[in-house]
Amino acid sequence: MFSKRLILLVLVLGFSLKSTAQVLKKERSAKKASIYSALLPGAGQVYNGKYWKVPVVYLSIGTALYVANWNKQEYLHYRQAFKYRSDDDESTVDQYIDIYTESNLVTIKNYHQKNRDLAYIISAGIYLLNILDASVDAHLFNFNVNDDLAIKIEPKFSRFQNENQFALSLTLNLKK
């Protein structure tokens, strides 16, 4: 008798309880993504699952550093040429004797120095953009983008100060 009641109780409770399946959402931490990208450029993009951005990050930083290194070499070359020109030593060979004046050498040297510094600043900016991109991408990881979002722009006549005026109407439809 007791076992029949126990079975009946288990069946009643089993059917009366609602069982809802929980869907685990993947959460991305913007703080983690930022730290990963700060430690190793591109690591935050890998954490967010945006693998295609990693080559873009490395090519951008690499290109900026390549340009900085090339301008550094040219700067050092023209600085040395200017030193040879202005040292008043007969034994030094000036390879630009009939090509550039002293002011031309200074101008070229300053040009390459400025471009070197600018390329270093650009590479630092790309590094910071890498961190910012990883953080924003982690924030927007679970952002709902579906077909129910719509923007419609259409012409419309409006009545303004007792006059009909032609205007463009912007309609934003957000459906859940």
Residue pairs with C-beta under 8 A, 6 or more apart in sequence:
25 142
26 141
26 142
27 141
27 142
28 47
28 48
28 137
28 138
28 139
28 141
28 142
29 138
30 135
30 136
30 138
30 139
31 135
32 44
32 47
32 138
33 44
33 47
33 48
33 134
33 135
33 137
33 138
34 44
34 131
34 134
34 135
34 138
35 44
36 43
36 44
36 46
36 47
36 134
37 43
37 44
37 45
37 130
37 131
37 133
37 134
37 135
38 44
38 131
41 57
41 58
41 61
41 127
41 130
42 53
42 54
42 57
42 58
42 130
43 134
44 130
44 131
44 133
44 134
44 135
44 137
44 138
45 51
45 53
45 54
45 57
45 130
45 133
45 134
45 137
46 54
47 134
47 138
48 134
48 137
48 138
48 141
50 137
53 133
57 126
57 130
60 126
61 123
61 126
61 127
61 130
64 119
64 120
64 122
64 123
64 126
65 119
65 123
67 115
67 119
68 116
68 119
68 120
68 123
71 112
71 113
71 115
71 116
71 119
72 112
72 116
74 108
74 112
75 109
75 112
75 113
75 116
78 105
78 108
78 109
78 112
79 109
81 94
81 95
81 96
81 100
81 105
82 102
82 105
82 106
82 109
84 92
84 93
84 94
85 94
85 96
85 97
85 102
85 105
86 102
96 105
100 108
148 173
148 174
148 175
148 176
149 173
149 174
149 175
150 172
150 173
151 170
151 171
151 172
151 173
152 170
152 171
152 173
153 168
153 169
153 170
153 171
154 168
154 169
154 171
155 166
155 167
155 168
155 169
156 166
156 167
156 168
156 169
157 164
157 165
157 166
157 167
158 164
158 165
158 166
158 167
159 165
